[in-house]
Amino acid sequence: MKGDDFKQIIREEVGRVDELVALFTPWSMRRNWVWVEIGAAWVNQKRIVIVLYQVTLTDLDSGGGRAVLNDLNLVEINDIERYFEEVKTRVQGMAS
């Protein structure tokens, strides 16, 4: 909401989630707040999944981001349905 401290909201919400999904586009990969959220999730030992849309790992190298992302799950946008099935399986397993 207008006037809310979104930085504080990010800190709080990252602590509550089990998983962070970041959509990397040519535009978003250059945005500092995307990287801040990924860093916050990494520090909090959250599962991080990067969805690539019109972006490659080579593109990420230009900003040094690949060093942070090497060990993370990367999903091409065309494989997003398979990722959603994996999430569904994990959630169902937790509910059992």
Biopython code that builds the backbone (N, CA, C, O; Angstrom):
import numpy as np
from Bio.PDB.StructureBuilder import StructureBuilder

atoms = [
    (1, "MET", "N", (0.830, -1.174, 0.000)),
    (1, "MET", "CA", (0.000, 0.000, 0.000)),
    (1, "MET", "C", (0.879, 1.243, 0.000)),
    (1, "MET", "O", (2.030, 1.213, 0.436)),
    (2, "LYS", "N", (0.330, 2.296, -0.482)),
    (2, "LYS", "CA", (1.070, 3.551, -0.530)),
    (2, "LYS", "C", (1.537, 3.930, 0.871)),
    (2, "LYS", "O", (0.756, 3.942, 1.823)),
    (3, "GLY", "N", (2.803, 4.234, 0.972)),
    (3, "GLY", "CA", (3.371, 4.616, 2.258)),
    (3, "GLY", "C", (3.938, 3.469, 3.069)),
    (3, "GLY", "O", (4.629, 3.695, 4.062)),
    (4, "ASP", "N", (3.655, 2.229, 2.656)),
    (4, "ASP", "CA", (4.207, 1.070, 3.370)),
    (4, "ASP", "C", (5.710, 0.981, 3.135)),
    (4, "ASP", "O", (6.202, 1.364, 2.074)),
    (5, "ASP", "N", (6.416, 0.490, 4.099)),
    (5, "ASP", "CA", (7.858, 0.280, 3.983)),
    (5, "ASP", "C", (8.087, -1.049, 3.273)),
    (5, "ASP", "O", (8.176, -2.097, 3.912)),
    (6, "PHE", "N", (8.182, -0.996, 1.941)),
    (6, "PHE", "CA", (8.275, -2.236, 1.178)),
    (6, "PHE", "C", (9.553, -3.002, 1.483)),
    (6, "PHE", "O", (9.582, -4.224, 1.337)),
    (7, "LYS", "N", (10.612, -2.313, 1.903)),
    (7, "LYS", "CA", (11.838, -3.021, 2.275)),
    (7, "LYS", "C", (11.593, -3.910, 3.493)),
    (7, "LYS", "O", (12.061, -5.047, 3.545)),
    (8, "GLN", "N", (10.866, -3.388, 4.457)),
    (8, "GLN", "CA", (10.536, -4.176, 5.638)),
    (8, "GLN", "C", (9.601, -5.323, 5.269)),
    (8, "GLN", "O", (9.739, -6.432, 5.784)),
    (9, "ILE", "N", (8.661, -5.056, 4.386)),
    (9, "ILE", "CA", (7.732, -6.101, 3.941)),
    (9, "ILE", "C", (8.502, -7.234, 3.267)),
    (9, "ILE", "O", (8.216, -8.405, 3.513)),
    (10, "ILE", "N", (9.471, -6.899, 2.423)),
    (10, "ILE", "CA", (10.295, -7.932, 1.777)),
    (10, "ILE", "C", (11.004, -8.768, 2.835)),
    (10, "ILE", "O", (10.993, -9.997, 2.763)),
    (11, "ARG", "N", (11.620, -8.113, 3.816)),
    (11, "ARG", "CA", (12.328, -8.855, 4.879)),
    (11, "ARG", "C", (11.382, -9.804, 5.604)),
    (11, "ARG", "O", (11.722, -10.963, 5.844)),
    (12, "GLU", "N", (10.213, -9.319, 5.948)),
    (12, "GLU", "CA", (9.262, -10.151, 6.675)),
    (12, "GLU", "C", (8.739, -11.305, 5.829)),
    (12, "GLU", "O", (8.671, -12.441, 6.299)),
    (13, "GLU", "N", (8.376, -11.022, 4.602)),
    (13, "GLU", "CA", (7.775, -12.043, 3.746)),
    (13, "GLU", "C", (8.783, -13.113, 3.341)),
    (13, "GLU", "O", (8.426, -14.288, 3.251)),
    (14, "VAL", "N", (10.019, -12.734, 3.099)),
    (14, "VAL", "CA", (11.033, -13.742, 2.765)),
    (14, "VAL", "C", (11.196, -14.718, 3.923)),
    (14, "VAL", "O", (11.452, -15.902, 3.705)),
    (15, "GLY", "N", (11.052, -14.237, 5.133)),
    (15, "GLY", "CA", (11.138, -15.119, 6.290)),
    (15, "GLY", "C", (9.976, -16.093, 6.385)),
    (15, "GLY", "O", (10.105, -17.147, 7.008)),
    (16, "ARG", "N", (8.854, -15.763, 5.785)),
    (16, "ARG", "CA", (7.653, -16.600, 5.872)),
    (16, "ARG", "C", (7.518, -17.626, 4.751)),
    (16, "ARG", "O", (6.816, -18.625, 4.909)),
    (17, "VAL", "N", (8.174, -17.393, 3.639)),
    (17, "VAL", "CA", (7.964, -18.268, 2.484)),
    (17, "VAL", "C", (8.841, -19.516, 2.576)),
    (17, "VAL", "O", (9.839, -19.545, 3.295)),
    (18, "ASP", "N", (8.442, -20.536, 1.834)),
    (18, "ASP", "CA", (9.271, -21.727, 1.696)),
    (18, "ASP", "C", (10.130, -21.645, 0.443)),
    (18, "ASP", "O", (11.186, -22.272, 0.358)),
    (19, "GLU", "N", (9.668, -20.869, -0.522)),
    (19, "GLU", "CA", (10.301, -20.872, -1.835)),
    (19, "GLU", "C", (10.142, -19.504, -2.486)),
    (19, "GLU", "O", (9.090, -18.874, -2.379)),
    (20, "LEU", "N", (11.199, -19.050, -3.164)),
    (20, "LEU", "CA", (11.157, -17.810, -3.930)),
    (20, "LEU", "C", (11.278, -18.157, -5.403)),
    (20, "LEU", "O", (12.185, -18.888, -5.800)),
    (21, "VAL", "N", (10.379, -17.643, -6.205)),
    (21, "VAL", "CA", (10.448, -17.801, -7.661)),
    (21, "VAL", "C", (10.690, -16.427, -8.250)),
    (21, "VAL", "O", (9.912, -15.500, -8.029)),
    (22, "ALA", "N", (11.772, -16.300, -8.999)),
    (22, "ALA", "CA", (12.111, -15.029, -9.634)),
    (22, "ALA", "C", (12.076, -15.208, -11.144)),
    (22, "ALA", "O", (12.722, -16.104, -11.688)),
    (23, "LEU", "N", (11.323, -14.356, -11.813)),
    (23, "LEU", "CA", (11.252, -14.363, -13.272)),
    (23, "LEU", "C", (12.316, -13.419, -13.796)),
    (23, "LEU", "O", (12.276, -12.212, -13.556)),
    (24, "PHE", "N", (13.271, -13.992, -14.519)),
    (24, "PHE", "CA", (14.335, -13.184, -15.104)),
    (24, "PHE", "C", (14.016, -12.912, -16.562)),
    (24, "PHE", "O", (13.921, -13.825, -17.383)),
    (25, "THR", "N", (13.855, -11.639, -16.858)),
    (25, "THR", "CA", (13.678, -11.154, -18.221)),
    (25, "THR", "C", (14.855, -10.229, -18.510)),
    (25, "THR", "O", (15.605, -9.896, -17.593)),
    (26, "PRO", "N", (15.035, -9.810, -19.750)),
    (26, "PRO", "CA", (16.119, -8.848, -20.011)),
    (26, "PRO", "C", (16.004, -7.596, -19.131)),
    (26, "PRO", "O", (17.018, -6.991, -18.783)),
    (27, "TRP", "N", (14.803, -7.215, -18.780)),
    (27, "TRP", "CA", (14.598, -6.034, -17.952)),
    (27, "TRP", "C", (14.808, -6.349, -16.464)),
    (27, "TRP", "O", (15.529, -5.628, -15.775)),
    (28, "SER", "N", (14.187, -7.412, -15.974)),
    (28, "SER", "CA", (14.214, -7.674, -14.530)),
    (28, "SER", "C", (15.592, -8.065, -14.012)),
    (28, "SER", "O", (15.916, -7.786, -12.858)),
    (29, "MET", "N", (16.408, -8.708, -14.847)),
    (29, "MET", "CA", (17.727, -9.137, -14.372)),
    (29, "MET", "C", (18.646, -7.967, -14.044)),
    (29, "MET", "O", (19.674, -8.137, -13.389)),
    (30, "ARG", "N", (18.265, -6.777, -14.505)),
    (30, "ARG", "CA", (19.066, -5.577, -14.210)),
    (30, "ARG", "C", (18.498, -4.781, -13.037)),
    (30, "ARG", "O", (19.029, -3.722, -12.703)),
    (31, "ARG", "N", (17.458, -5.258, -12.425)),
    (31, "ARG", "CA", (16.809, -4.538, -11.330)),
    (31, "ARG", "C", (17.399, -4.969, -9.991)),
    (31, "ARG", "O", (17.424, -6.155, -9.665)),
    (32, "ASN", "N", (17.869, -3.996, -9.226)),
    (32, "ASN", "CA", (18.516, -4.281, -7.945)),
    (32, "ASN", "C", (17.613, -5.031, -6.980)),
    (32, "ASN", "O", (18.080, -5.918, -6.266)),
    (33, "TRP", "N", (16.335, -4.695, -6.944)),
    (33, "TRP", "CA", (15.455, -5.308, -5.956)),
    (33, "TRP", "C", (15.228, -6.788, -6.217)),
    (33, "TRP", "O", (14.968, -7.547, -5.283)),
    (34, "VAL", "N", (15.321, -7.205, -7.464)),
    (34, "VAL", "CA", (15.227, -8.646, -7.758)),
    (34, "VAL", "C", (16.384, -9.364, -7.072)),
    (34, "VAL", "O", (16.198, -10.407, -6.447)),
    (35, "TRP", "N", (17.574, -8.795, -7.196)),
    (35, "TRP", "CA", (18.767, -9.400, -6.589)),
    (35, "TRP", "C", (18.726, -9.314, -5.072)),
    (35, "TRP", "O", (19.197, -10.225, -4.392)),
    (36, "VAL", "N", (18.169, -8.233, -4.529)),
    (36, "VAL", "CA", (18.034, -8.108, -3.072)),
    (36, "VAL", "C", (17.132, -9.215, -2.543)),
    (36, "VAL", "O", (17.444, -9.848, -1.534)),
    (37, "GLU", "N", (16.016, -9.446, -3.223)),
    (37, "GLU", "CA", (15.094, -10.497, -2.786)),
    (37, "GLU", "C", (15.748, -11.874, -2.880)),
    (37, "GLU", "O", (15.574, -12.705, -1.989)),
    (38, "ILE", "N", (16.495, -12.117, -3.950)),
    (38, "ILE", "CA", (17.201, -13.399, -4.082)),
    (38, "ILE", "C", (18.231, -13.551, -2.973)),
    (38, "ILE", "O", (18.354, -14.620, -2.375)),
    (39, "GLY", "N", (18.972, -12.482, -2.698)),
    (39, "GLY", "CA", (19.958, -12.519, -1.617)),
    (39, "GLY", "C", (19.314, -12.770, -0.262)),
    (39, "GLY", "O", (19.842, -13.528, 0.552)),
    (40, "ALA", "N", (18.176, -12.136, -0.022)),
    (40, "ALA", "CA", (17.471, -12.339, 1.249)),
    (40, "ALA", "C", (17.005, -13.785, 1.376)),
    (40, "ALA", "O", (17.103, -14.381, 2.449)),
    (41, "ALA", "N", (16.503, -14.344, 0.291)),
    (41, "ALA", "CA", (16.069, -15.746, 0.319)),
    (41, "ALA", "C", (17.264, -16.667, 0.529)),
    (41, "ALA", "O", (17.172, -17.646, 1.270)),
    (42, "TRP", "N", (18.368, -16.364, -0.111)),
    (42, "TRP", "CA", (19.579, -17.185, 0.021)),
    (42, "TRP", "C", (20.078, -17.170, 1.468)),
    (42, "TRP", "O", (20.408, -18.219, 2.022)),
    (43, "VAL", "N", (20.132, -15.985, 2.079)),
    (43, "VAL", "CA", (20.587, -15.859, 3.458)),
    (43, "VAL", "C", (19.661, -16.615, 4.405)),
    (43, "VAL", "O", (20.109, -17.179, 5.403)),
    (44, "ASN", "N", (18.378, -16.622, 4.088)),
    (44, "ASN", "CA", (17.393, -17.314, 4.920)),
    (44, "ASN", "C", (17.246, -18.792, 4.547)),
    (44, "ASN", "O", (16.337, -19.469, 5.026)),
    (45, "GLN", "N", (18.133, -19.279, 3.701)),
    (45, "GLN", "CA", (18.173, -20.690, 3.294)),
    (45, "GLN", "C", (16.850, -21.166, 2.703)),
    (45, "GLN", "O", (16.385, -22.266, 3.000)),
    (46, "LYS", "N", (16.257, -20.332, 1.871)),
    (46, "LYS", "CA", (15.019, -20.685, 1.188)),
    (46, "LYS", "C", (15.341, -21.310, -0.168)),
    (46, "LYS", "O", (16.389, -21.038, -0.755)),
    (47, "ARG", "N", (14.447, -22.132, -0.648)),
    (47, "ARG", "CA", (14.578, -22.672, -2.001)),
    (47, "ARG", "C", (14.375, -21.509, -2.961)),
    (47, "ARG", "O", (13.445, -20.718, -2.804)),
    (48, "ILE", "N", (15.250, -21.410, -3.956)),
    (48, "ILE", "CA", (15.162, -20.331, -4.939)),
    (48, "ILE", "C", (15.100, -20.960, -6.320)),
    (48, "ILE", "O", (15.932, -21.796, -6.675)),
    (49, "VAL", "N", (14.112, -20.551, -7.087)),
    (49, "VAL", "CA", (13.958, -21.029, -8.452)),
    (49, "VAL", "C", (13.951, -19.811, -9.368)),
    (49, "VAL", "O", (13.193, -18.864, -9.160)),
    (50, "ILE", "N", (14.795, -19.852, -10.368)),
    (50, "ILE", "CA", (14.884, -18.767, -11.336)),
    (50, "ILE", "C", (14.246, -19.234, -12.634)),
    (50, "ILE", "O", (14.630, -20.264, -13.190)),
    (51, "VAL", "N", (13.278, -18.477, -13.111)),
    (51, "VAL", "CA", (12.622, -18.766, -14.382)),
    (51, "VAL", "C", (13.211, -17.816, -15.414)),
    (51, "VAL", "O", (13.175, -16.597, -15.243)),
    (52, "LEU", "N", (13.754, -18.386, -16.485)),
    (52, "LEU", "CA", (14.394, -17.588, -17.526)),
    (52, "LEU", "C", (13.445, -17.366, -18.697)),
    (52, "LEU", "O", (12.899, -18.314, -19.261)),
    (53, "TYR", "N", (13.258, -16.097, -19.051)),
    (53, "TYR", "CA", (12.441, -15.729, -20.207)),
    (53, "TYR", "C", (13.249, -14.754, -21.059)),
    (53, "TYR", "O", (13.478, -13.611, -20.661)),
    (54, "GLN", "N", (13.667, -15.202, -22.203)),
    (54, "GLN", "CA", (14.502, -14.421, -23.122)),
    (54, "GLN", "C", (15.823, -14.010, -22.473)),
    (54, "GLN", "O", (16.383, -12.960, -22.789)),
    (55, "VAL", "N", (16.313, -14.859, -21.556)),
    (55, "VAL", "CA", (17.572, -14.633, -20.851)),
    (55, "VAL", "C", (18.297, -15.972, -20.770)),
    (55, "VAL", "O", (17.666, -17.015, -20.601)),
    (56, "THR", "N", (19.618, -15.941, -20.890)),
    (56, "THR", "CA", (20.425, -17.152, -20.750)),
    (56, "THR", "C", (21.394, -16.976, -19.581)),
    (56, "THR", "O", (21.550, -15.877, -19.049)),
    (57, "LEU", "N", (22.037, -18.066, -19.196)),
    (57, "LEU", "CA", (23.064, -17.967, -18.152)),
    (57, "LEU", "C", (24.203, -17.055, -18.590)),
    (57, "LEU", "O", (24.788, -16.354, -17.764)),
    (58, "THR", "N", (24.517, -17.060, -19.864)),
    (58, "THR", "CA", (25.558, -16.173, -20.384)),
    (58, "THR", "C", (25.171, -14.717, -20.156)),
    (58, "THR", "O", (26.024, -13.896, -19.817)),
    (59, "ASP", "N", (23.898, -14.390, -20.337)),
    (59, "ASP", "CA", (23.434, -13.023, -20.069)),
    (59, "ASP", "C", (23.653, -12.651, -18.609)),
    (59, "ASP", "O", (24.013, -11.515, -18.301)),
    (60, "LEU", "N", (23.437, -13.598, -17.722)),
    (60, "LEU", "CA", (23.616, -13.325, -16.298)),
    (60, "LEU", "C", (25.081, -13.100, -15.947)),
    (60, "LEU", "O", (25.387, -12.366, -15.008)),
    (61, "ASP", "N", (25.987, -13.726, -16.694)),
    (61, "ASP", "CA", (27.411, -13.542, -16.452)),
    (61, "ASP", "C", (27.832, -12.084, -16.583)),
    (61, "ASP", "O", (28.739, -11.633, -15.884)),
    (62, "SER", "N", (27.181, -11.350, -17.468)),
    (62, "SER", "CA", (27.593, -9.968, -17.717)),
    (62, "SER", "C", (27.443, -9.107, -16.464)),
    (62, "SER", "O", (28.168, -8.124, -16.314)),
    (63, "GLY", "N", (26.541, -9.444, -15.579)),
    (63, "GLY", "CA", (26.366, -8.685, -14.345)),
    (63, "GLY", "C", (26.949, -9.374, -13.134)),
    (63, "GLY", "O", (26.820, -8.868, -12.020)),
    (64, "GLY", "N", (27.583, -10.508, -13.319)),
    (64, "GLY", "CA", (28.166, -11.239, -12.208)),
    (64, "GLY", "C", (27.165, -12.076, -11.431)),
    (64, "GLY", "O", (27.522, -12.691, -10.426)),
    (65, "GLY", "N", (25.926, -12.109, -11.877)),
    (65, "GLY", "CA", (24.879, -12.811, -11.153)),
    (65, "GLY", "C", (24.992, -14.314, -11.180)),
    (65, "GLY", "O", (24.497, -14.993, -10.280)),
    (66, "ARG", "N", (25.635, -14.840, -12.195)),
    (66, "ARG", "CA", (25.703, -16.295, -12.305)),
    (66, "ARG", "C", (26.435, -16.927, -11.120)),
    (66, "ARG", "O", (26.146, -18.063, -10.745)),
    (67, "ALA", "N", (27.374, -16.197, -10.538)),
    (67, "ALA", "CA", (28.094, -16.735, -9.379)),
    (67, "ALA", "C", (27.128, -17.055, -8.246)),
    (67, "ALA", "O", (27.323, -18.034, -7.527)),
    (68, "VAL", "N", (26.111, -16.259, -8.083)),
    (68, "VAL", "CA", (25.116, -16.477, -7.039)),
    (68, "VAL", "C", (24.155, -17.586, -7.447)),
    (68, "VAL", "O", (23.652, -18.316, -6.593)),
    (69, "LEU", "N", (23.897, -17.717, -8.741)),
    (69, "LEU", "CA", (22.855, -18.621, -9.209)),
    (69, "LEU", "C", (23.341, -20.012, -9.577)),
    (69, "LEU", "O", (22.512, -20.878, -9.857)),
    (70, "ASN", "N", (24.624, -20.266, -9.590)),
    (70, "ASN", "CA", (25.133, -21.553, -10.049)),
    (70, "ASN", "C", (24.477, -22.747, -9.392)),
    (70, "ASN", "O", (24.175, -23.728, -10.073)),
    (71, "ASP", "N", (24.247, -22.696, -8.097)),
    (71, "ASP", "CA", (23.718, -23.846, -7.379)),
    (71, "ASP", "C", (22.196, -23.864, -7.298)),
    (71, "ASP", "O", (21.619, -24.746, -6.662)),
    (72, "LEU", "N", (21.562, -22.922, -7.920)),
    (72, "LEU", "CA", (20.117, -22.796, -7.799)),
    (72, "LEU", "C", (19.410, -23.485, -8.953)),
    (72, "LEU", "O", (20.017, -23.824, -9.969)),
    (73, "ASN", "N", (18.137, -23.679, -8.774)),
    (73, "ASN", "CA", (17.316, -24.278, -9.819)),
    (73, "ASN", "C", (16.968, -23.237, -10.859)),
    (73, "ASN", "O", (16.413, -22.184, -10.548)),
    (74, "LEU", "N", (17.303, -23.549, -12.101)),
    (74, "LEU", "CA", (16.971, -22.678, -13.217)),
    (74, "LEU", "C", (15.940, -23.373, -14.087)),
    (74, "LEU", "O", (16.068, -24.560, -14.388)),
    (75, "VAL", "N", (14.924, -22.634, -14.487)),
    (75, "VAL", "CA", (13.849, -23.192, -15.291)),
    (75, "VAL", "C", (13.650, -22.302, -16.504)),
    (75, "VAL", "O", (13.470, -21.092, -16.367)),
    (76, "GLU", "N", (13.681, -22.890, -17.682)),
    (76, "GLU", "CA", (13.316, -22.140, -18.880)),
    (76, "GLU", "C", (11.809, -21.944, -18.868)),
    (76, "GLU", "O", (11.073, -22.814, -18.401)),
    (77, "ILE", "N", (11.349, -20.824, -19.370)),
    (77, "ILE", "CA", (9.912, -20.524, -19.336)),
    (77, "ILE", "C", (9.094, -21.630, -19.997)),
    (77, "ILE", "O", (7.964, -21.887, -19.582)),
    (78, "ASN", "N", (9.633, -22.279, -21.002)),
    (78, "ASN", "CA", (8.901, -23.348, -21.689)),
    (78, "ASN", "C", (8.756, -24.606, -20.830)),
    (78, "ASN", "O", (7.957, -25.486, -21.149)),
    (79, "ASP", "N", (9.524, -24.694, -19.745)),
    (79, "ASP", "CA", (9.450, -25.841, -18.833)),
    (79, "ASP", "C", (8.701, -25.512, -17.545)),
    (79, "ASP", "O", (8.758, -26.280, -16.584)),
    (80, "ILE", "N", (8.009, -24.394, -17.515)),
    (80, "ILE", "CA", (7.371, -23.938, -16.281)),
    (80, "ILE", "C", (6.303, -24.908, -15.793)),
    (80, "ILE", "O", (6.116, -25.055, -14.586)),
    (81, "GLU", "N", (5.604, -25.567, -16.698)),
    (81, "GLU", "CA", (4.568, -26.525, -16.288)),
    (81, "GLU", "C", (5.180, -27.682, -15.505)),
    (81, "GLU", "O", (4.603, -28.143, -14.520)),
    (82, "ARG", "N", (6.334, -28.143, -15.937)),
    (82, "ARG", "CA", (7.015, -29.229, -15.208)),
    (82, "ARG", "C", (7.385, -28.765, -13.795)),
    (82, "ARG", "O", (7.249, -29.521, -12.833)),
    (83, "TYR", "N", (7.846, -27.531, -13.679)),
    (83, "TYR", "CA", (8.160, -26.976, -12.362)),
    (83, "TYR", "C", (6.902, -26.925, -11.497)),
    (83, "TYR", "O", (6.953, -27.287, -10.321)),
    (84, "PHE", "N", (5.787, -26.488, -12.049)),
    (84, "PHE", "CA", (4.540, -26.436, -11.280)),
    (84, "PHE", "C", (4.135, -27.825, -10.806)),
    (84, "PHE", "O", (3.613, -27.969, -9.701)),
    (85, "GLU", "N", (4.365, -28.844, -11.617)),
    (85, "GLU", "CA", (4.071, -30.219, -11.198)),
    (85, "GLU", "C", (4.967, -30.629, -10.032)),
    (85, "GLU", "O", (4.517, -31.313, -9.113)),
    (86, "GLU", "N", (6.242, -30.211, -10.065)),
    (86, "GLU", "CA", (7.154, -30.503, -8.959)),
    (86, "GLU", "C", (6.665, -29.845, -7.668)),
    (86, "GLU", "O", (6.690, -30.460, -6.603)),
    (87, "VAL", "N", (6.222, -28.593, -7.770)),
    (87, "VAL", "CA", (5.697, -27.890, -6.605)),
    (87, "VAL", "C", (4.480, -28.605, -6.063)),
    (87, "VAL", "O", (4.347, -28.791, -4.854)),
    (88, "LYS", "N", (3.585, -29.009, -6.964)),
    (88, "LYS", "CA", (2.370, -29.716, -6.559)),
    (88, "LYS", "C", (2.724, -30.991, -5.804)),
    (88, "LYS", "O", (2.118, -31.292, -4.775)),
    (89, "THR", "N", (3.701, -31.740, -6.308)),
    (89, "THR", "CA", (4.127, -32.972, -5.660)),
    (89, "THR", "C", (4.702, -32.684, -4.278)),
    (89, "THR", "O", (4.404, -33.402, -3.324)),
    (90, "ARG", "N", (5.520, -31.643, -4.161)),
    (90, "ARG", "CA", (6.107, -31.289, -2.854)),
    (90, "ARG", "C", (5.030, -30.898, -1.857)),
    (90, "ARG", "O", (5.059, -31.323, -0.702)),
    (91, "VAL", "N", (4.079, -30.086, -2.304)),
    (91, "VAL", "CA", (3.013, -29.618, -1.412)),
    (91, "VAL", "C", (2.144, -30.772, -0.969)),
    (91, "VAL", "O", (1.764, -30.852, 0.199)),
    (92, "GLN", "N", (1.823, -31.666, -1.885)),
    (92, "GLN", "CA", (1.016, -32.831, -1.522)),
    (92, "GLN", "C", (1.769, -33.714, -0.547)),
    (92, "GLN", "O", (1.165, -34.287, 0.361)),
    (93, "GLY", "N", (3.079, -33.835, -0.718)),
    (93, "GLY", "CA", (3.882, -34.630, 0.211)),
    (93, "GLY", "C", (3.915, -34.029, 1.602)),
    (93, "GLY", "O", (3.956, -34.758, 2.593)),
    (94, "MET", "N", (3.899, -32.694, 1.688)),
    (94, "MET", "CA", (3.895, -32.032, 2.979)),
    (94, "MET", "C", (2.554, -32.173, 3.680)),
    (94, "MET", "O", (2.482, -32.183, 4.909)),
    (95, "ALA", "N", (1.484, -32.283, 2.884)),
    (95, "ALA", "CA", (0.147, -32.393, 3.458)),
    (95, "ALA", "C", (-0.139, -33.798, 3.975)),
    (95, "ALA", "O", (-1.049, -33.990, 4.782)),
    (96, "SER", "N", (0.628, -34.772, 3.519)),
    (96, "SER", "CA", (0.392, -36.164, 3.928)),
    (96, "SER", "C", (0.816, -36.422, 5.350)),
    (96, "SER", "O", (0.681, -37.543, 5.841)),
]
sb = StructureBuilder()
sb.init_structure("model")
sb.init_model(0)
sb.init_chain("A")
sb.init_seg("    ")
for serial, (resi, resn, name, xyz) in enumerate(atoms, 1):
    if name == "N":
        sb.init_residue(resn, " ", resi, " ")
    sb.init_atom(name, np.array(xyz, "f"), 0.0, 1.0, " ", f" {name:<3s}", serial, name[0])
structure = sb.get_structure()
